[in-house]
Each structure stands twice: as structure tokens, then as C-alpha cells.
Amino acid sequence: MIKPEHLKKGDRVATVSLSWGGPWAVPDRYMVGKKQLTEQFWVEVVEMNNTMQDPNWVYAHPEERAKDLMDAFKDPTIKGIFSTIWWEESIRILPYIDFDVIRNNPKVFVGYSDTTISHFICYKAGVVSFYGPSIMAGFGENGWLFPYMVDAVDKTIFSSEVIGEIAPNKEWWTNEFLPWNNPENQNKKRNLLPASNWRWLQGEGIVTGKLLWGCIDVFPFMIWTSIRPSVEEWKDKILFLEPSEEKMSDTHFERIIRNLGSQGILHVIKGILLGRAQMDYATNIQWNYDEQLIKIINKELWLNKLPIITNMDFWHTDPMFVLPLWVEAELDCKNKKFSIIENACK
């Protein structure tokens, strides 16, 4: 896989709306995200032609969304690309993608949730990309940027060094939603909950593998498309996954995990990382997901040595760390350490 150049102070980075016209719908939120990214990392943030278009226009023109992405990769003055926000149908840009453009112009690409589609586009093009915060959700955080997230971004995409151990967030997290269309909310920090520990459900020894996947809700969108990896491509990978803020039922989650087992994917991977759920204390959804994983992997597939870590600091909650796709990671089950053991950028 081709690694992009790491970002530096003064670099010019582009924002793209690949799924929803959020910057037009909630411009104050977008501008805060742009401002906080600029001030924290000293980059110049610019919009592509259609970043600020209205959501109805964005929905109607997947070809223009794809053109923005291609133009951002082709532009030699742009060193990085950030998704503005996710939604649910960026798979519609796929027919308009030129994989050679991405392969011949590798650069940092960052986003999460439905942006998983663009990560698999980068994967097919042979370029490392970064599952991490978007402009409006992450960099647009109310009143500040989480230090845990800032450190992760700095170590992953603003450096060419080996990333090293990713420690659990020891302070606090949140999934509170304050409506973005009320500008007064932007200065109101969200309520914080005490940090919740990662859960090492099973596993033995030390295993290594390259990181792959993203949002579990998005994976079915790729069925029978050119960007869905074959079972062979999953071999020796560490699978990371996270359901979206829609809080899929544990039954739906169970069915998707069982499907991965039926395809043979779970038999060839090296480990599973599951992000922290948007906890619904009425249904205890995180623990239900964990129980479904153990039931399928142990009782149905008999993979009782496959390392599984859950409740990790990525998902549709904050703060989050950054996961570079197709970069080597290590799970030390004895000492309960998760590390990314190579650099993600040149």
C-alpha cells in the first residue's frame, strides 16, 4: 500500500461533502470545525467546488461529489482531504471514481461513518487512508477540541514516525447531542461521562495484522461492488468495526457478525476491535453487542482464541483516536496493549 506524505504546518487541505450537504445546512457548525482545525494544526482549509452546496443538490449529483474528490487528489497544492460529515449514500459516487487518480496522487484522507465507502475506494486504489474525525463531528466539537483526539491526529497524520501504543482514554467521553442548528449550543460544552475501560473479552499472546474496515452499517452497501474485499483479502487482518449513531439492534448486529462468519472472514482474521457504543442504558446495547460477539465467535465458530477488544475509543462518540487502514497493528493480550507498530505517513 502507498503511504501519503504526512501533513505539516502551513499545508493546504481540502474539505469535501461526499454524502450530505451539511456545511450548507448548518454553516455555523461547519465554520467552527474549519476554524478549530485551522487554529489547532496551522493548516489552510479550503472548500472544493461543491462542499457548500445545498443538501438536495448534493444528493442529486453524486457525479459532482466524486469530481470534488478526484479534483482534490489531483490538485498538487492540496496535501490532505477531510470529509465534512457523513450520511448514508456515498456509495453512489463509486461509478464516477478514477482509481488511477488516487493511486498516482496519494494524500491524507480523513473521515468516518459513511465515509467508510471512500476508505474502501482508497483501499482499492492502494492508498492508506485514515478513519478519524470529520470537520463537523470531531473538529467541530462544542467549545474546544478533545486533547485525546488532538494527540491522535497529531501522531497519525502529522507525523512520519511509528505511531506506537494507543492507550485508552482515561478521562471522560460523551455522546450527548446538542442540536447544531442552534448557534448558542456551540459554546456549550457537552456533558461528560467518566472514562469507560476497554474490554478485553478474549485472546492469547501477541498477534499482529493490518487494520481494515470501518462502520458496520455501511458494509452491506458494498455487496457485489468492486470495492468489497474478497475473503482472501481479509486474511491476517485486524478487523475494526463500529455501528453508527442509529444504534442498530443487537439482533441486527448479530446477523451481520454471523454473516462475516458464514463468508469465512472471521476464520482468517487476526483479531476484532469494536468501538464504544452510544450507550443506551435502557437496553444496555454495548454489553449486548459483546454478548453477541462471544456467542457467535465461541459457540458457533469455536474461535475462542481470537482476540476481541470492545468499548474502544472510536465510534460515533467522542473523543476518538485515528485508525489508519492497511497499517500494521499489534494486540498484546497478556499485557492488554494495542499498538500501531508502523508509521502511517511518509
RAPEWO-V149400 format. One record per helix or strand of 3 or more residues. SS is the DSSP state (a for helix, b for strand). FROM is the first residue (numbers start at 1). LEN is the number of residues. Records with the same first field share a line. If there is no record, write none. Layout:
SS: FROM-LEN / FROM-LEN
//
This chain:
b: 12-5 / 44-4 / 80-4 / 108-4 / 172-3 / 199-4 / 206-10 / 237-6 / 271-5 / 307-6 / 328-5 / 337-4
a: 22-4 / 27-15 / 55-6 / 62-13 / 90-7 / 99-6 / 113-13 / 147-11 / 183-5 / 216-7 / 232-3 / 250-14 / 265-4 / 285-16
//
